[in-house]
Amino acid sequence: MRRRIVWFTVFLIALGMYNICLSQDSDWQQKGNIYTSNKYGCAIEKPEGWTIKILEGKLSNPLNVFMVQMFSPDFDAHILFVAQKNINNLNAEEAIKVDITQIKANKQIEFNLITGGATIVDGYSSAHQIVDEIRYGDTTYTQRRIYVSTKDYIYAIIFNAIGEGSYSKYKNTFQEILESVRLP
């Protein structure tokens, strides 16, 4: 199970943002379970018992990008928090459409949109979200994808749960994490 989560995480990262060269410099600061970045103007709270990994790097085209990954204690849920420069001036709904198009391009994946629409994240009414299921082989991933567009960045908060019942098991935790997100 853990191997599948790791593989799927790598797949998501490669699908949305390729050619990442990781760097070691980070301005992320930790106070308790709250992680803050002045550089990217955001903060997120890690749930108790979850594992966190912070990645920063540059795309070869050259966009600044950062990612925060969090894994549940049982490794059956995963959170990916991403920001990249909004060079194409996409709004949140357009960013989700690009994401869906990229997923559907992979013929090995079955994509099923469950629901979608506008939402609010940290006061930004420009946020847009979808809930979907992705089936890869014999594994089903239920995901909630939330995008927020600001003047400078596109922020993506992606919640993944693997297998039957995992999404409902972590639904409240996902909502708490979403409510902890702070944007500029």
Short mmCIF file of the C-alpha atoms (twelve columns), coordinates in Angstrom:
data_MODEL
# 
_entry.id   MODEL 
# 
loop_
_atom_site.group_PDB 
_atom_site.id 
_atom_site.type_symbol 
_atom_site.label_atom_id 
_atom_site.label_alt_id 
_atom_site.label_comp_id 
_atom_site.label_asym_id 
_atom_site.label_seq_id 
_atom_site.Cartn_x 
_atom_site.Cartn_y 
_atom_site.Cartn_z 
_atom_site.pdbx_PDB_model_num 
ATOM 1   C CA . MET A 1   0.000   0.000  0.000   1 
ATOM 2   C CA . ARG A 2   2.750   2.468  0.919   1 
ATOM 3   C CA . ARG A 3   4.518   1.772  -2.370  1 
ATOM 4   C CA . ARG A 4   1.319   2.629  -4.266  1 
ATOM 5   C CA . ILE A 5   0.977   5.931  -2.412  1 
ATOM 6   C CA . VAL A 6   4.583   6.832  -3.113  1 
ATOM 7   C CA . TRP A 7   4.172   5.883  -6.782  1 
ATOM 8   C CA . PHE A 8   0.962   7.863  -7.113  1 
ATOM 9   C CA . THR A 9   2.545   10.890 -5.447  1 
ATOM 10  C CA . VAL A 10  5.412   10.770 -7.922  1 
ATOM 11  C CA . PHE A 11  2.888   10.365 -10.725 1 
ATOM 12  C CA . LEU A 12  0.908   13.456 -9.637  1 
ATOM 13  C CA . ILE A 13  4.018   15.553 -9.383  1 
ATOM 14  C CA . ALA A 14  5.299   14.398 -12.763 1 
ATOM 15  C CA . LEU A 15  1.905   14.875 -14.364 1 
ATOM 16  C CA . GLY A 16  1.406   18.465 -13.280 1 
ATOM 17  C CA . MET A 17  4.967   19.779 -12.973 1 
ATOM 18  C CA . TYR A 18  7.809   18.051 -14.744 1 
ATOM 19  C CA . ASN A 19  11.570  18.627 -14.748 1 
ATOM 20  C CA . ILE A 20  11.843  19.682 -11.123 1 
ATOM 21  C CA . CYS A 21  15.312  20.257 -9.756  1 
ATOM 22  C CA . LEU A 22  15.102  20.253 -5.982  1 
ATOM 23  C CA . SER A 23  17.007  22.801 -3.989  1 
ATOM 24  C CA . GLN A 24  18.048  22.680 -0.351  1 
ATOM 25  C CA . ASP A 25  17.367  26.304 0.586   1 
ATOM 26  C CA . SER A 26  14.024  26.800 2.267   1 
ATOM 27  C CA . ASP A 27  12.416  29.665 4.110   1 
ATOM 28  C CA . TRP A 28  9.782   27.412 5.663   1 
ATOM 29  C CA . GLN A 29  9.433   27.951 9.383   1 
ATOM 30  C CA . GLN A 30  7.800   25.544 11.791  1 
ATOM 31  C CA . LYS A 31  5.940   26.556 14.944  1 
ATOM 32  C CA . GLY A 32  4.293   23.497 16.436  1 
ATOM 33  C CA . ASN A 33  2.309   21.886 13.626  1 
ATOM 34  C CA . ILE A 34  2.051   25.089 11.565  1 
ATOM 35  C CA . TYR A 35  4.416   25.514 8.613   1 
ATOM 36  C CA . THR A 36  4.818   29.032 7.197   1 
ATOM 37  C CA . SER A 37  6.646   30.379 4.136   1 
ATOM 38  C CA . ASN A 38  7.305   34.099 3.782   1 
ATOM 39  C CA . LYS A 39  8.642   33.525 0.269   1 
ATOM 40  C CA . TYR A 40  5.361   32.023 -0.968  1 
ATOM 41  C CA . GLY A 41  3.118   33.930 1.438   1 
ATOM 42  C CA . CYS A 42  1.323   30.890 2.757   1 
ATOM 43  C CA . ALA A 43  0.916   28.584 5.721   1 
ATOM 44  C CA . ILE A 44  -0.566  25.147 6.358   1 
ATOM 45  C CA . GLU A 45  -1.102  23.068 9.476   1 
ATOM 46  C CA . LYS A 46  0.058   19.460 9.678   1 
ATOM 47  C CA . PRO A 47  -2.327  17.065 11.443  1 
ATOM 48  C CA . GLU A 48  -0.987  15.314 14.519  1 
ATOM 49  C CA . GLY A 49  0.828   12.092 13.596  1 
ATOM 50  C CA . TRP A 50  1.161   12.894 9.897   1 
ATOM 51  C CA . THR A 51  4.522   12.982 8.095   1 
ATOM 52  C CA . ILE A 52  5.500   16.118 6.192   1 
ATOM 53  C CA . LYS A 53  8.019   16.773 3.426   1 
ATOM 54  C CA . ILE A 54  8.719   20.214 1.968   1 
ATOM 55  C CA . LEU A 55  10.179  20.498 -1.529  1 
ATOM 56  C CA . GLU A 56  11.283  23.616 -3.356  1 
ATOM 57  C CA . GLY A 57  12.810  23.884 -6.779  1 
ATOM 58  C CA . LYS A 58  12.705  25.461 -10.190 1 
ATOM 59  C CA . LEU A 59  11.104  24.195 -13.327 1 
ATOM 60  C CA . SER A 60  13.277  24.259 -16.392 1 
ATOM 61  C CA . ASN A 61  11.041  26.897 -17.999 1 
ATOM 62  C CA . PRO A 62  11.985  28.631 -15.239 1 
ATOM 63  C CA . LEU A 63  9.027   28.911 -12.844 1 
ATOM 64  C CA . ASN A 64  9.386   28.956 -9.103  1 
ATOM 65  C CA . VAL A 65  7.450   26.091 -7.552  1 
ATOM 66  C CA . PHE A 66  7.047   24.655 -4.111  1 
ATOM 67  C CA . MET A 67  5.330   21.581 -2.741  1 
ATOM 68  C CA . VAL A 68  4.348   20.405 0.697   1 
ATOM 69  C CA . GLN A 69  3.524   16.722 0.983   1 
ATOM 70  C CA . MET A 70  1.781   15.184 3.989   1 
ATOM 71  C CA . PHE A 71  1.135   11.494 4.592   1 
ATOM 72  C CA . SER A 72  -1.355  9.956  7.019   1 
ATOM 73  C CA . PRO A 73  -0.002  7.630  9.729   1 
ATOM 74  C CA . ASP A 74  -1.376  4.596  7.830   1 
ATOM 75  C CA . PHE A 75  -0.201  5.964  4.447   1 
ATOM 76  C CA . ASP A 76  -3.716  5.581  3.016   1 
ATOM 77  C CA . ALA A 77  -4.156  9.334  2.566   1 
ATOM 78  C CA . HIS A 78  -1.929  12.039 1.160   1 
ATOM 79  C CA . ILE A 79  -2.032  15.807 0.790   1 
ATOM 80  C CA . LEU A 80  -0.159  17.803 -1.824  1 
ATOM 81  C CA . PHE A 81  -0.027  21.606 -1.402  1 
ATOM 82  C CA . VAL A 82  1.549   23.303 -4.434  1 
ATOM 83  C CA . ALA A 83  2.213   26.874 -5.562  1 
ATOM 84  C CA . GLN A 84  3.637   28.001 -8.859  1 
ATOM 85  C CA . LYS A 85  3.935   31.351 -10.591 1 
ATOM 86  C CA . ASN A 86  0.742   32.236 -12.439 1 
ATOM 87  C CA . ILE A 87  2.454   33.227 -15.691 1 
ATOM 88  C CA . ASN A 88  -0.578  32.365 -17.839 1 
ATOM 89  C CA . ASN A 89  -2.957  34.381 -15.638 1 
ATOM 90  C CA . LEU A 90  -5.210  31.348 -15.207 1 
ATOM 91  C CA . ASN A 91  -8.139  31.537 -12.861 1 
ATOM 92  C CA . ALA A 92  -8.818  28.589 -10.547 1 
ATOM 93  C CA . GLU A 93  -11.463 27.020 -12.787 1 
ATOM 94  C CA . GLU A 94  -9.146  27.150 -15.814 1 
ATOM 95  C CA . ALA A 95  -6.340  25.563 -13.771 1 
ATOM 96  C CA . ILE A 96  -8.595  22.649 -12.804 1 
ATOM 97  C CA . LYS A 97  -9.611  22.161 -16.445 1 
ATOM 98  C CA . VAL A 98  -5.929  21.959 -17.422 1 
ATOM 99  C CA . ASP A 99  -5.360  19.403 -14.646 1 
ATOM 100 C CA . ILE A 100 -8.318  17.262 -15.781 1 
ATOM 101 C CA . THR A 101 -7.164  17.406 -19.412 1 
ATOM 102 C CA . GLN A 102 -3.711  16.150 -18.406 1 
ATOM 103 C CA . ILE A 103 -5.194  13.293 -16.381 1 
ATOM 104 C CA . LYS A 104 -7.578  12.245 -19.153 1 
ATOM 105 C CA . ALA A 105 -4.671  12.198 -21.622 1 
ATOM 106 C CA . ASN A 106 -3.256  9.177  -19.780 1 
ATOM 107 C CA . LYS A 107 -5.215  6.259  -21.248 1 
ATOM 108 C CA . GLN A 108 -4.209  3.938  -18.374 1 
ATOM 109 C CA . ILE A 109 -6.280  6.011  -15.944 1 
ATOM 110 C CA . GLU A 110 -10.054 5.980  -15.576 1 
ATOM 111 C CA . PHE A 111 -11.286 9.416  -14.466 1 
ATOM 112 C CA . ASN A 112 -14.712 9.990  -12.909 1 
ATOM 113 C CA . LEU A 113 -15.791 13.491 -11.890 1 
ATOM 114 C CA . ILE A 114 -18.033 13.310 -8.808  1 
ATOM 115 C CA . THR A 115 -18.721 16.989 -8.125  1 
ATOM 116 C CA . GLY A 116 -17.259 20.430 -8.659  1 
ATOM 117 C CA . GLY A 117 -17.824 24.129 -8.247  1 
ATOM 118 C CA . ALA A 118 -16.769 27.374 -6.655  1 
ATOM 119 C CA . THR A 119 -15.533 27.464 -3.062  1 
ATOM 120 C CA . ILE A 120 -13.763 29.829 -0.673  1 
ATOM 121 C CA . VAL A 121 -10.253 29.320 0.724   1 
ATOM 122 C CA . ASP A 122 -8.892  31.783 3.301   1 
ATOM 123 C CA . GLY A 123 -11.283 34.464 2.086   1 
ATOM 124 C CA . TYR A 124 -10.539 33.949 -1.621  1 
ATOM 125 C CA . SER A 125 -13.845 33.462 -3.419  1 
ATOM 126 C CA . SER A 126 -11.848 32.800 -6.598  1 
ATOM 127 C CA . ALA A 127 -11.237 29.200 -5.483  1 
ATOM 128 C CA . HIS A 128 -12.610 26.240 -7.434  1 
ATOM 129 C CA . GLN A 129 -12.785 22.576 -6.437  1 
ATOM 130 C CA . ILE A 130 -13.647 19.151 -7.757  1 
ATOM 131 C CA . VAL A 131 -14.006 15.747 -6.166  1 
ATOM 132 C CA . ASP A 132 -13.074 12.880 -8.446  1 
ATOM 133 C CA . GLU A 133 -12.142 9.230  -8.537  1 
ATOM 134 C CA . ILE A 134 -9.177  7.946  -10.453 1 
ATOM 135 C CA . ARG A 135 -8.775  4.264  -11.114 1 
ATOM 136 C CA . TYR A 136 -5.329  3.012  -12.022 1 
ATOM 137 C CA . GLY A 137 -5.142  -0.745 -12.402 1 
ATOM 138 C CA . ASP A 138 -6.996  -2.267 -9.469  1 
ATOM 139 C CA . THR A 139 -6.546  0.763  -7.183  1 
ATOM 140 C CA . THR A 140 -9.046  3.589  -6.763  1 
ATOM 141 C CA . TYR A 141 -7.993  7.027  -5.545  1 
ATOM 142 C CA . THR A 142 -10.633 9.485  -4.375  1 
ATOM 143 C CA . GLN A 143 -9.394  13.051 -4.624  1 
ATOM 144 C CA . ARG A 144 -10.522 16.523 -3.708  1 
ATOM 145 C CA . ARG A 145 -8.684  19.150 -5.757  1 
ATOM 146 C CA . ILE A 146 -8.895  22.800 -4.801  1 
ATOM 147 C CA . TYR A 147 -7.259  25.568 -6.805  1 
ATOM 148 C CA . VAL A 148 -6.884  29.211 -5.796  1 
ATOM 149 C CA . SER A 149 -5.676  31.886 -8.191  1 
ATOM 150 C CA . THR A 150 -3.994  35.029 -6.887  1 
ATOM 151 C CA . LYS A 151 -2.203  37.799 -8.740  1 
ATOM 152 C CA . ASP A 152 1.149   36.020 -8.477  1 
ATOM 153 C CA . TYR A 153 0.474   32.315 -7.843  1 
ATOM 154 C CA . ILE A 154 -1.787  29.384 -8.533  1 
ATOM 155 C CA . TYR A 155 -2.187  27.346 -5.341  1 
ATOM 156 C CA . ALA A 156 -3.359  23.734 -5.487  1 
ATOM 157 C CA . ILE A 157 -4.453  21.728 -2.480  1 
ATOM 158 C CA . ILE A 158 -4.966  18.101 -3.452  1 
ATOM 159 C CA . PHE A 159 -6.308  15.511 -1.018  1 
ATOM 160 C CA . ASN A 160 -5.858  11.853 -2.009  1 
ATOM 161 C CA . ALA A 161 -7.324  8.808  -0.313  1 
ATOM 162 C CA . ILE A 162 -6.565  5.286  -1.444  1 
ATOM 163 C CA . GLY A 163 -9.077  2.462  -1.415  1 
ATOM 164 C CA . GLU A 164 -12.674 2.054  -0.316  1 
ATOM 165 C CA . GLY A 165 -13.704 4.084  2.707   1 
ATOM 166 C CA . SER A 166 -10.450 6.030  3.041   1 
ATOM 167 C CA . TYR A 167 -11.885 9.297  1.735   1 
ATOM 168 C CA . SER A 168 -14.749 9.288  4.233   1 
ATOM 169 C CA . LYS A 169 -12.282 8.284  6.984   1 
ATOM 170 C CA . TYR A 170 -10.193 11.438 6.344   1 
ATOM 171 C CA . LYS A 171 -12.873 13.843 5.068   1 
ATOM 172 C CA . ASN A 172 -12.989 15.846 8.326   1 
ATOM 173 C CA . THR A 173 -9.177  15.933 8.553   1 
ATOM 174 C CA . PHE A 174 -9.000  17.191 4.965   1 
ATOM 175 C CA . GLN A 175 -11.474 19.963 5.811   1 
ATOM 176 C CA . GLU A 176 -9.490  20.959 8.926   1 
ATOM 177 C CA . ILE A 177 -6.302  21.168 6.865   1 
ATOM 178 C CA . LEU A 178 -8.074  23.235 4.203   1 
ATOM 179 C CA . GLU A 179 -9.322  25.628 6.887   1 
ATOM 180 C CA . SER A 180 -5.751  25.950 8.217   1 
ATOM 181 C CA . VAL A 181 -4.391  27.175 4.851   1 
ATOM 182 C CA . ARG A 182 -3.338  30.825 4.837   1 
ATOM 183 C CA . LEU A 183 -2.675  32.663 1.584   1 
ATOM 184 C CA . PRO A 184 -1.327  36.178 0.924   1 
# 
